[in-house]
Amino acid sequence: MPTLLVVSGLPASGKTHLGSRLARALGWPFVSKDDYKAMLHDHLPDLTRAQAGPLSFELMYHVAGVVLAAGGSAVLETHFYRGVSEPKIEELARAHGAEIIQLFCEASLDDLRRRHAARVASGARPHIDLPFDHAELPESACWTPLALDAPLRRVDTTQPQDTAELARWVRDQS
């Protein structure tokens, strides 16, 4: 049975860093919305943020579905939205007979702000890392884990993580 490992959390909580390392350790594709959003902006520079966001989510879900349809497992990573993302994730898993596991990345508000400010200042991802204040994010912005009927592990990304141990935990859940 394929597994859909959902890596959730607020922006700058360490999702991409941890999720990509875990995907390598598991030997699973890493499917990240920001990759598709960057690609859209690279090829369609006039695309608005209001267009790029929903399109990149749809691309992310589509690619994950292709992997799952082929019998593979995948790591799905982005800043999901509580109350919106759960039905899409559950339908994706149901349509392909996959099980869901969730890894929730978290850090203090000060750490989130510091990490995000460094990203914005770097200018490395101009269409992705935009200035905002975490404290102004709505409740649906994934302050807490997604409401999925699935095994859940919370990870404090301010502490060192043992990727091999996390990979064992994921395998033990599937």
C-alpha positions in Angstrom: 0.0 0.0 0.0 1.5 3.4 -0.9 2.0 6.0 1.7 1.4 9.7 1.5 3.6 11.4 4.1 2.1 14.9 4.7 4.6 17.4 6.1 2.7 20.4 7.5 3.4 23.5 9.6 3.6 27.2 9.3 5.9 29.0 6.9 9.6 28.8 8.0 8.8 25.9 10.4 11.4 23.7 8.7 9.0 21.7 6.5 11.1 21.8 3.3 14.4 21.1 5.1 13.1 18.2 7.1 10.7 16.8 4.4 13.4 16.7 1.7 15.9 15.0 4.0 13.2 12.5 5.0 12.2 11.8 1.4 15.8 11.0 0.5 16.1 8.7 3.6 12.9 6.9 2.6 13.7 6.8 -1.2 10.4 8.6 -1.9 9.7 11.5 -4.2 9.6 14.9 -2.5 6.5 16.8 -3.8 6.6 20.4 -2.7 4.2 23.2 -3.7 6.9 25.8 -3.7 8.8 24.0 -6.4 5.8 24.2 -8.7 5.1 27.8 -7.7 8.7 28.8 -8.6 8.4 27.0 -11.9 5.2 28.8 -12.8 6.7 32.2 -12.0 9.9 31.3 -14.0 7.9 30.6 -17.1 4.9 32.9 -16.6 6.4 36.1 -15.1 3.1 38.0 -15.3 1.3 35.4 -13.2 -0.3 37.0 -10.2 0.1 35.6 -6.7 -3.7 34.9 -6.7 -3.2 32.7 -9.7 0.1 31.0 -8.8 -1.0 29.8 -5.4 -4.0 27.7 -6.5 -2.3 26.5 -9.6 0.8 25.3 -7.6 -1.5 23.5 -5.2 -3.2 21.7 -8.0 0.1 20.8 -9.6 1.4 19.4 -6.3 -1.7 17.3 -5.8 -1.6 16.1 -9.4 2.1 15.0 -9.2 1.5 13.2 -5.9 -1.5 11.5 -7.5 0.7 10.3 -10.4 3.2 8.8 -8.0 0.5 7.1 -5.9 -1.3 5.8 -9.0 2.0 4.0 -10.0 2.0 2.4 -6.5 4.7 4.7 -5.1 4.8 6.6 -1.9 5.5 10.3 -1.7 6.3 13.1 0.7 3.8 15.9 0.2 5.0 19.2 1.7 3.6 22.8 1.8 2.0 25.3 4.1 -1.4 23.6 4.1 -4.7 25.2 5.2 -6.8 23.6 8.0 -10.3 23.0 6.9 -9.4 23.3 3.2 -6.5 20.9 2.7 -7.8 17.8 4.6 -10.6 16.8 2.1 -8.1 17.1 -0.8 -5.5 15.0 0.9 -8.0 12.4 2.0 -9.5 12.2 -1.5 -6.0 11.8 -3.0 -5.2 9.0 -0.6 -8.6 7.3 -1.1 -8.4 7.5 -4.9 -5.1 5.7 -4.9 -5.5 3.3 -1.9 -2.8 5.1 0.0 -2.4 5.6 3.7 -1.7 9.0 5.2 0.9 9.9 7.8 1.4 13.4 9.1 4.6 15.1 10.3 3.9 18.5 11.8 6.9 20.9 12.0 6.8 23.6 14.6 9.0 26.3 16.1 8.5 29.3 18.4 7.0 32.4 16.9 10.4 34.2 17.3 12.2 31.4 15.4 9.6 31.5 12.7 9.9 35.2 12.3 13.7 35.1 12.3 13.9 32.3 9.7 11.4 34.0 7.5 13.1 37.4 7.6 16.4 35.7 6.6 14.7 34.1 3.6 13.1 37.3 2.5 16.4 39.2 2.9 18.2 36.6 0.8 16.1 37.3 -2.2 16.6 33.7 -3.4 12.9 33.0 -3.9 11.3 36.3 -4.7 7.9 34.9 -5.6 7.7 32.6 -2.6 9.3 34.3 0.3 7.3 37.5 0.7 7.2 39.7 3.7 4.5 39.1 6.3 4.0 38.8 10.0 3.3 35.3 11.3 1.2 36.7 14.1 -1.3 38.0 11.4 -1.8 34.6 9.8 -5.4 33.2 10.2 -6.2 30.2 12.4 -6.5 28.1 9.2 -2.8 28.7 8.4 -1.8 25.4 10.1 -0.9 26.7 13.5 -1.9 23.2 14.6 -1.7 19.9 12.7 -4.2 19.1 10.0 -7.3 17.3 11.1 -6.5 14.0 9.4 -7.4 10.6 10.7 -3.8 9.4 10.5 -0.7 8.9 12.6 0.8 12.2 13.6 4.3 13.2 14.9 5.0 16.7 16.0 8.6 17.8 15.4 10.2 20.8 17.1 12.6 22.0 14.3 14.6 24.2 16.7 16.1 20.9 17.9 18.4 18.6 15.9 16.5 15.8 14.2 17.6 12.3 13.6 16.4 11.6 10.0 17.1 7.9 10.3 14.9 7.7 13.4 12.1 9.7 11.8 12.3 7.4 8.7 12.0 4.3 11.0 8.9 5.9 12.6 7.3 6.6 9.2 8.0 3.0 8.1 6.6 1.6 11.4 3.3 3.5 10.7 2.9 2.0 7.3 
